[in-house]
Amino acid sequence: MRRVIFILSFFLFYYGCNNSEEYNFRGEVPDSRLVIYAYAEADSLLYAEISKSRTGTDNTEIDSAWDIKCQVYVNDCYAGELRSSGNNRYLSGIRPKAGDKITIKASCPELEDATGSTTVCNPFPAIELDTFRDMSALQLRVRVKDNGEGVNYYRLVVEDEIYFYGMDWEEGSRKIDSSIKYSYDVDLSGDALLSEGLISTILGKEINTNPYQVFTNETFFGKERVFYASVNYPYSYERKTWMIEHKDTIHYLEKKYHRLRVKVLRIDKSLFDYLYTLGIYEGQPAMYKEPIQVSSNIQGGLGVVGSCYTRETVLDIPVVK
């Protein structure tokens, strides 16, 4: 009997640690389902990613042969389709307005239809940013105003946009350094939800249950609030350097510029719930992940159809001489 229990325990441990897939909390083997990740923003093109969940009996992925159709409804009226742009990405020429109800319905012959809806978020006042340097960190003060028309949900994002110029980038190149996202320290104390952002695991380690930095207007309903964040100071520079190529010495000017994009997004409740529950799951140690019911508003499938309204301010980091 002990041998049977040991073998069963080992199987469950191995199965749980080597599959990132859908689990059924009733203990049944679930069927594969369509997964939709989509968002709508006022006056912006609709965008979606469509794939399918993996199970212990089905690890195949969606490809161009699946014949997926993705219909879009605006205020319950058919408005067109999302067209594939490759790599499970879908785009359309539809530009919704604030307050529009957007419904996305995905279907394919092999799986159940999946449908999700959202109401496009209304705008909110522009954000303000000021900074100061503290040792090797750049301190950010982000001022956010809330309209106070009801419960609002927000997300704070900091991106480092890097521009390179030099021999390897003669025309100049640009990339987004995603490593800075969600890696900064941010003071969201006072929010009843986020003040409990750290929890202890069975190993005694604390994890951040809110890595996507979502918050509500609970503590500044109809008012203004300043949020404090810090990032490692990004250094921009220009320097003369050289390289040897075919026995010739080539002198050139190498440049690296940083541009911080600080964004506050007003998001709908569905996207807020999805990101918060996803953060709880992702924050757990890989070998000891506990089952987390990640929130979804997709009928017949998984994922989220959400909306946002983005306020952004840009900070160019000066060159170090």
N, C-alpha and C positions, 0 to 999 in steps of 0.2 A: 504493500500500500504506500509506504514511504517513497519507494522508487517511482511509482505512478505519479504521486504528487510532485516529486522533484522534476520529473520529465515534463509534466504539464506546466509547472512554474517556469522552467527554462524556456519552453516554447513561447509562452506568453511574453516573457522578458525579451527574447530575441525578436519576436514579431513586433513588439511595441517600439523597440529601439531602431529598427531597420526599415520602417515604413512611415512616410509622411503622407497620410491618406485619411479618408473619412472613416469614422468609427460610429457604430450604432450603439447607443447607450443601453439598449435592451438586450445586447449581447448577440444580435443577429448579424449575419453577413450582409452589408448593404449593397444595393445595386449601384452601378456607376450613374452619375448624374451630371448634367451640364453645370458649369461654373461660370458665372458672369461677374466680372469686375468692371463697373462702368460709372462714370460721373458726368454730371451736366453742370455747366456754368453759364450764366447769362451772357448772351452775345458771343459765345464760343462754340466751336464745332463739337458735336457729340463724339465721345470716344469710349470704346469698350475693349476688353480682352475676354475671349471666350475659350474655355478649355473644358475638361471633364475631370471628375474626381477619380482617384485611383482606389482600388480595393485590393484585398488579398487575393482575389481571383481574377482581377483585371487591371493590369498595369500599362495597357496600351495608351497612346496619346492621340489626340485629334490631329488630323492632317487635312490637306486640301480635298481628299477624297470623301470627306464626311458630308459634304453638301449642306453646310449650315446656313440657315436663313435667319436673319435678325431684323424684325420689324420694329418700327418706332411709331408710337402714338403720342401726340401732343394734345393735352386736354381731352383725352379719350377719342380723338380723331386720327385716323391713319395719316402719317406724314411722310413715310418713305422707309428706306432700309439702310442699315449699316452695311458697308461693303468691306470685304476683306482687303487688308493691305499687307498681308503676310505675317507669319510668326504669331498667329492667333489674335492679331490686332484688327479692329474694325473701326471704320470712320464713316462719317456722313457729312452732307452739306447742310444739315439742319442746325440752326442757331437758335436755341430756346431763349425766351425772355424770363426775367425774374417773375416768380409766381406761377409759371407754367407747370402743369403736371406732365411729367415725362414717364412713359411706360415703354420698356424694352422687352420684347418677346423673342426668345431664341428657340429654334427647333431644328432637329435633324432626324433622319429616319430611324436611327438606332436607339435614341434616348427620349425620355419624357420631355415635353416642352417646359421651358423655364421662363418665368416672368417676374420682373421687378419694376417698382415705380418709385418716383421721388418727386418732390415739389422744389423747383429751382429756388435757391436761397435769395433773399432780398439783400441789397447792398447795406453797408454800414459805414460810419465815418472813417476817413483816412487815418492810418496809424502814423505815429511820430517816433523817431528814433534818435537817441543821442548816445554817445559812447565815451569811455575813458579807458586808459591803459593801466593795468595793475600787474606789475612784474611781467610775466610772460603771457598773461591772459588779456584778452580784450573784453571788457565788460559792456554789455548792451542793456540799455533801458528802453523798453518798448511801451509806448503809451497807446492804450486801446480805449475807445469810447463805445458804449453800448446804447442802442436806441431805446431799450426798455419796453419793447412791444410784446414781450413774452419770454419764455425760456429760450435762450440762444446757446448754441454750441460752437466752440472755436477750436482751432489748432494752431500751434506755433511751429514754424519751420525756419531753419537757418541753413542756407546753401552756400557753399564756397565755389564760385565760378573762376576757373583758372585759365589764363591765357599764356601760351608759350610762343616765343619767337627765338629762332636760332638756326643752326645748320640743319637740324633734324626737322625743323618746322619753318621752312623758308617763307611759306605763305602765312604763317601764323596758325595756331590751332587752339581749340577751346575744349574744355571738358568740365563737367560738373563733378566735384569731389563729394561723393555721397557719404564718405566716411565721417564728415562733420555732422551729418543729419542725426538728430536724436542722441548725439554723443556729448552735448553740452549740458552743463548744470543750469537748471532753471528754477527760480523760486516761485512756486505756485501755492505757497502756504496760504491758508485761509479758506480755500475752496474745500468744502466738506468732503468731496470725493477724492481730490488729489492730495489732500493732507495725509491720506492713508496710502500713498503710492508705494511705500516699501513694505513688503511682507517677508516673513521668515519661512524658509523651506525646511523640510525634514532634516536637512544637513546642517541647519543653523545658519545658512547663508541668506543674506537679504537680496531680493531682486526688485528691480523697478517694474511695477505693474503698469506703468504708463509711458512706455518708450516713445510713443507717437505724440506726446505732449498735447493731449486734448484736454479742454477745460470748458466749464460752463460760465454763465454770467451770474451765478448765484451770489457772489460777493460784490458785484458792481452793477447790479440791475439798474439800467437807465443812467448809469454814471460813467466815470472814467477811472481807469486803473493802470498802474505801471507794473510791468513784468520785467524781472531782472534775469538776464542770462549771461553766460560767459563762454568763450571759445578760446582755444590756443591761438595766440596772435599769429595771423598769416602774413608772412613777410613777402613783399614785392621787391624785386631788385632788377637792376641792369648792370651787367659786368662784361668787361672785355676778356675774352678767352681765346683759345686757339686749339687746333687739332692738326695732326699730321696725316696727310692723304697722298699716297703715291710719292713719298719722300718730299712732298711740298708742305710747308707750314702755312696753314690758313688761319688768319685772324678774323674774328667776327664778334659781334655784340650779341650776347645772350640776354633775353628778357623773360621775366616771369611776373605776371600781374595777377593780383587777387581782387575779386569783386564779391562782396558778401551780399546776398539777397535775403533780407529778413521779411518773412511773410506771416501774416495772420489770416487764416481762412475761417470764414463762417461756414459751418457744415451743418447738414441736417442730422436729425437724431439717429437715423439708420446708419449713416457713416460714422457718427460718434460711437455708437454701440459696437459697431464692427471693429473699429480701430482699438477701442479700449479692451475688448475681450481678446482680440488678436494679440495685443501687447502682453496680456497676462500669460497667454500660451507661449509666446516667443521668449519671455523672460525667464522661463524655467530651465534648469539644467537639462541638457539634451538626454542624458541617461535616465533621468527620473521625472520625465514629464507626466503630469497628471492630466486626466481627461478634462478638457475645457470646452464648453459649448460656445463656439464662436458665433456671435450674433449674425443673422442673415435675414434679409427681407426678400429673398428670391423664392417664389412659389414654384415647387417642382424641381428645384435645383439648389445650388449653393452660391455663396458670394454676396455681393451687395451692389445695388444701384443707388448711388448717392448723389449729392449735389454740394456745391460750395460757391462762395463768393470770395475772391482773393484781394487783399490789400497788401501792397508790397512797397518796400523802400530799399534803395540800393546804396551801398557804401563801397567806394573804391579805396583800396588800401594804398597809401602813398608809397613811392619807391624809396627804399633805404639807400642812401648815398654812401 
